[in-house]
């Protein structure tokens, strides 16, 4: 049985390694036909990223007494959905980015058609991985599949991206920005927390409500901090092109509030998230640490 380090940095590294191994197992080998597609899928997924969404799933699982091996497939599934969205978002027809996680984006490294197929394949693979999760209750598993589907679709991440694309060059209000990012970024983060929580046995309606409130606040805070970092950090630090939001005339929390007010708003969201964890009876410690990491991160 794996010993989980007590310090937060050690905990993060141990669980990042867990989900990396789960992703490696889930992805087809690069020597399996069609080789180019499978190679590109592995290029997109492995060896990069902070794995925030899987970490949130593991932390939420701990809050409901779920063993880590029960959460492995959940972490892999939400990361596959996340990476699929990045591959598609980077395409010339979307954000037209050339750098992601410190290396060329998939359409640059391969080509546009391969990138499109990589995203399609990662999305379907995510649901296949989730379908095999060892939760022990078929009704719970069906609910989990539905939750992830909603988070990824038009009422979640894809819908938020549609609003984002339609908002280029426009000045949005704070409520309009919140609507966009609760869907584009927040929906999958929220699903990551709730799916991880559903792997455990110590789960009731009150705890689910508290975790949901935490997830909503942290999901929005994540995007606020992303907007700040895009305006203040370097390309080398971010691993993606810095300043692209302003170059593309995209409405962000920085363009609406300014850098300092956006930072303050992220701090308020963190406070609200931590308050929500007060009802998790002392088992939300890792979620609290992750929340602080998300808001204070520099990349």
C-alpha positions as CSV (number, residue, x, y, z in Angstrom):
1,X,0.0,0.0,0.0
2,X,1.4,3.4,-1.0
3,X,2.4,5.7,1.8
4,X,1.0,9.2,1.2
5,X,3.3,12.0,2.3
6,X,1.9,14.3,5.0
7,X,3.2,17.5,3.5
8,X,1.2,19.2,0.7
9,X,4.0,19.3,-1.9
10,X,4.7,15.6,-1.3
11,X,1.0,14.8,-1.5
12,X,0.7,16.7,-4.8
13,X,3.7,14.9,-6.3
14,X,2.4,11.5,-5.2
15,X,-1.0,12.0,-6.7
16,X,0.3,13.6,-9.9
17,X,2.4,10.4,-10.3
18,X,-0.7,8.3,-9.7
19,X,-2.8,10.0,-12.4
20,X,0.1,10.0,-14.8
21,X,0.4,6.3,-14.4
22,X,-3.4,5.9,-14.8
23,X,-3.3,8.0,-18.0
24,X,-0.4,6.0,-19.4
25,X,-2.4,2.8,-18.8
26,X,-5.5,4.3,-20.4
27,X,-3.9,5.6,-23.6
28,X,-3.3,3.3,-26.5
29,X,0.4,2.6,-27.2
30,X,2.1,4.6,-29.9
31,X,2.9,1.3,-31.7
32,X,-0.8,0.4,-32.1
33,X,-2.5,1.4,-35.3
34,X,-3.3,4.1,-36.2
35,X,0.1,4.9,-34.9
36,X,0.2,8.6,-35.7
37,X,-3.1,9.3,-33.9
38,X,-2.1,7.3,-30.9
39,X,1.3,9.0,-30.8
40,X,-0.3,12.4,-30.9
41,X,-2.8,11.5,-28.2
42,X,0.1,10.5,-25.9
43,X,2.0,13.7,-26.9
44,X,-1.0,15.8,-25.8
45,X,-1.6,14.1,-22.5
46,X,1.5,12.8,-20.9
47,X,4.4,14.6,-19.2
48,X,2.9,18.0,-18.7
49,X,0.4,20.1,-16.7
50,X,-0.3,20.6,-13.0
51,X,-3.1,18.0,-13.0
52,X,-5.3,20.3,-10.9
53,X,-8.6,18.6,-11.8
54,X,-7.4,15.1,-10.8
55,X,-5.8,16.5,-7.7
56,X,-9.2,18.0,-6.8
57,X,-10.8,14.6,-7.3
58,X,-8.3,12.9,-5.1
59,X,-8.7,15.6,-2.4
60,X,-12.5,15.3,-2.5
61,X,-12.2,11.6,-2.3
62,X,-10.2,11.9,0.9
63,X,-13.0,14.1,2.3
64,X,-15.4,11.2,1.8
65,X,-13.1,8.4,2.9
66,X,-12.4,7.1,-0.7
67,X,-9.2,5.2,-1.1
68,X,-6.9,6.7,-3.8
69,X,-7.1,3.7,-6.1
70,X,-10.9,4.1,-6.4
71,X,-10.3,7.7,-7.6
72,X,-7.6,6.9,-10.2
73,X,-10.0,6.4,-13.0
74,X,-11.9,9.6,-12.1
75,X,-8.7,11.6,-12.1
76,X,-7.7,10.2,-15.5
77,X,-11.2,10.8,-17.0
78,X,-11.4,14.4,-16.0
79,X,-7.9,15.1,-17.2
80,X,-8.6,13.5,-20.6
81,X,-11.6,15.8,-21.0
82,X,-9.5,18.7,-20.0
83,X,-6.7,17.9,-22.4
84,X,-9.2,17.3,-25.2
85,X,-10.6,20.8,-24.6
86,X,-7.1,22.3,-24.7
87,X,-6.3,20.5,-28.0
88,X,-9.4,21.8,-29.6
89,X,-9.2,25.3,-28.1
90,X,-5.7,25.7,-29.5
91,X,-6.8,25.1,-33.1
92,X,-6.7,27.9,-35.6
93,X,-10.5,28.0,-35.7
94,X,-10.6,28.7,-32.0
95,X,-7.8,30.5,-30.1
96,X,-5.0,29.6,-32.6
97,X,-2.4,29.0,-29.9
98,X,1.0,27.6,-30.8
99,X,2.4,26.7,-27.4
100,X,0.9,24.6,-24.6
101,X,2.5,23.2,-21.5
102,X,5.9,24.5,-22.7
103,X,5.8,22.7,-26.1
104,X,4.2,23.1,-29.5
105,X,0.5,22.6,-29.6
106,X,-0.8,19.4,-31.2
107,X,-1.9,21.0,-34.5
108,X,1.6,22.6,-34.8
109,X,3.5,19.4,-33.9
110,X,1.2,17.3,-36.2
111,X,-1.5,19.0,-38.2
112,X,-5.0,20.4,-37.8
113,X,-6.8,17.2,-38.8
114,X,-4.8,15.1,-36.4
115,X,-5.4,17.6,-33.6
116,X,-9.2,17.4,-34.2
117,X,-9.1,13.6,-34.1
118,X,-6.9,13.7,-31.0
119,X,-9.5,15.7,-29.2
120,X,-12.4,13.5,-30.4
121,X,-10.5,10.4,-29.3
122,X,-9.6,11.7,-25.8
123,X,-13.2,12.7,-25.2
124,X,-14.5,9.3,-26.0
125,X,-11.6,7.6,-24.1
126,X,-12.5,9.6,-21.0
127,X,-16.0,8.1,-20.8
128,X,-14.6,4.6,-21.4
129,X,-12.2,5.1,-18.5
130,X,-14.9,6.5,-16.2
131,X,-17.3,3.6,-17.1
132,X,-14.8,1.2,-15.5
133,X,-14.5,3.1,-12.2
134,X,-14.7,0.7,-9.2
135,X,-17.5,2.5,-7.4
136,X,-19.5,-0.6,-6.6
137,X,-22.9,0.8,-7.4
138,X,-24.2,1.0,-10.9
139,X,-26.7,3.8,-10.2
140,X,-23.9,5.9,-8.8
141,X,-21.7,5.2,-11.8
142,X,-24.5,6.2,-14.2
143,X,-25.0,9.4,-12.3
144,X,-21.2,10.1,-12.5
145,X,-21.2,9.5,-16.3
146,X,-24.1,11.9,-16.7
147,X,-22.3,14.5,-14.5
148,X,-19.2,14.4,-16.6
149,X,-21.2,14.6,-19.8
150,X,-23.1,17.7,-18.6
151,X,-19.8,19.3,-17.5
152,X,-18.2,18.8,-20.9
153,X,-21.1,19.7,-23.1
154,X,-23.2,22.7,-24.2
155,X,-24.4,23.4,-20.7
156,X,-20.8,23.3,-19.4
157,X,-17.4,23.6,-20.9
158,X,-18.3,23.6,-24.6
159,X,-21.1,26.1,-24.0
160,X,-18.7,28.4,-22.1
161,X,-16.2,28.2,-25.0
162,X,-19.0,29.2,-27.4
163,X,-19.8,32.2,-25.2
164,X,-16.1,33.1,-25.1
165,X,-15.8,33.0,-28.9
166,X,-18.9,35.1,-29.3
167,X,-17.6,37.7,-26.8
168,X,-14.3,38.6,-28.6
169,X,-14.1,42.4,-29.0
170,X,-17.0,43.0,-26.6
171,X,-17.0,44.5,-23.1
172,X,-18.8,42.2,-20.7
173,X,-20.1,42.9,-17.3
174,X,-18.9,40.9,-14.3
175,X,-22.1,38.8,-14.2
176,X,-21.7,38.0,-17.9
177,X,-18.0,37.0,-17.3
178,X,-19.1,34.8,-14.4
179,X,-21.7,33.1,-16.6
180,X,-19.1,32.4,-19.2
181,X,-16.4,31.1,-16.9
182,X,-18.7,29.1,-14.6
183,X,-19.3,27.1,-17.7
184,X,-16.0,27.2,-19.6
185,X,-13.7,26.6,-16.7
186,X,-15.8,26.0,-13.6
187,X,-18.0,23.2,-14.8
188,X,-15.2,20.6,-15.2
189,X,-13.6,21.7,-11.9
190,X,-16.9,21.3,-10.2
191,X,-17.4,17.9,-11.7
192,X,-13.9,16.9,-10.7
193,X,-14.7,17.6,-7.0
194,X,-18.1,16.0,-7.0
195,X,-17.0,12.9,-9.0
196,X,-14.1,12.3,-6.5
197,X,-16.5,12.7,-3.6
198,X,-18.8,10.2,-5.1
199,X,-16.1,7.5,-4.8
200,X,-16.3,7.6,-1.0
201,X,-18.6,6.2,1.6
202,X,-18.9,9.2,3.9
203,X,-21.1,11.2,1.7
204,X,-24.5,12.8,2.4
205,X,-26.5,15.6,1.0
206,X,-25.1,18.2,3.3
207,X,-21.5,17.3,2.6
208,X,-22.2,17.2,-1.2
209,X,-23.8,20.6,-1.0
210,X,-20.7,22.0,0.9
211,X,-18.3,20.4,-1.6
212,X,-20.4,21.8,-4.5
213,X,-20.2,25.3,-3.1
214,X,-16.4,24.9,-2.6
215,X,-16.0,23.7,-6.2
216,X,-18.1,26.6,-7.7
217,X,-15.9,29.2,-5.9
218,X,-12.6,27.5,-6.7
219,X,-13.6,27.0,-10.3
220,X,-14.3,30.7,-10.8
221,X,-11.2,31.7,-8.8
222,X,-9.0,29.5,-11.0
223,X,-10.2,31.5,-14.1
224,X,-9.7,34.8,-12.4
225,X,-6.1,33.9,-11.5
226,X,-5.6,32.6,-15.1
227,X,-6.6,36.0,-16.4
228,X,-4.2,37.8,-14.0
229,X,-1.3,35.5,-15.0
230,X,-2.0,36.0,-18.7
231,X,-1.5,39.7,-18.1
232,X,1.4,39.6,-15.7
233,X,3.5,36.4,-16.2
234,X,5.9,35.5,-19.0
235,X,5.5,32.9,-21.7
236,X,8.4,31.0,-20.2
237,X,6.7,30.9,-16.8
238,X,3.3,30.0,-18.1
239,X,4.3,27.4,-20.8
240,X,1.9,29.1,-23.2
241,X,1.8,32.4,-25.0
242,X,1.4,35.2,-22.4
243,X,-0.6,38.3,-23.1
244,X,-2.8,36.6,-25.7
245,X,-6.1,37.6,-24.1
246,X,-5.3,41.3,-24.6
247,X,-3.9,40.6,-28.1
248,X,-7.1,38.9,-29.1
249,X,-9.3,41.6,-27.5
250,X,-10.8,39.0,-25.2
251,X,-12.9,40.1,-22.2
252,X,-11.3,39.0,-19.0
253,X,-11.4,39.8,-15.3
254,X,-8.3,41.9,-15.8
255,X,-9.9,43.9,-18.7
256,X,-13.1,44.5,-16.7
257,X,-11.7,44.9,-13.1
258,X,-8.0,45.6,-13.5
259,X,-5.2,43.4,-12.1
260,X,-5.4,44.3,-8.4
261,X,-9.2,44.2,-8.2
262,X,-9.1,40.8,-10.0
263,X,-6.6,39.5,-7.4
264,X,-8.8,40.7,-4.6
265,X,-11.8,39.0,-6.2
266,X,-9.9,35.7,-6.4
267,X,-9.0,36.1,-2.7
268,X,-12.7,36.6,-1.8
269,X,-13.7,33.5,-3.8
270,X,-11.0,31.6,-1.9
271,X,-12.5,32.8,1.4
272,X,-15.9,31.7,0.3
273,X,-14.6,28.3,-0.7
274,X,-12.8,27.7,2.6
275,X,-16.0,28.7,4.5
276,X,-17.9,26.1,2.5
277,X,-15.4,23.5,3.8
278,X,-16.2,24.3,7.4
279,X,-19.1,21.8,7.1
280,X,-16.9,18.9,5.9
281,X,-16.1,18.0,9.5
282,X,-12.3,18.5,9.3
283,X,-11.8,16.3,6.3
284,X,-11.5,19.1,3.7
285,X,-7.8,19.9,4.6
286,X,-6.4,18.9,1.2
287,X,-9.1,20.8,-0.6
288,X,-8.3,23.8,1.4
289,X,-4.6,23.5,0.6
290,X,-5.4,23.0,-3.1
291,X,-7.6,26.1,-3.1
292,X,-4.8,28.2,-1.6
293,X,-2.4,26.8,-4.2
294,X,-4.8,27.6,-7.1
295,X,-5.2,31.2,-6.0
296,X,-1.6,31.9,-5.1
297,X,0.1,30.0,-8.0
298,X,2.4,31.8,-10.3
299,X,1.9,29.6,-13.4
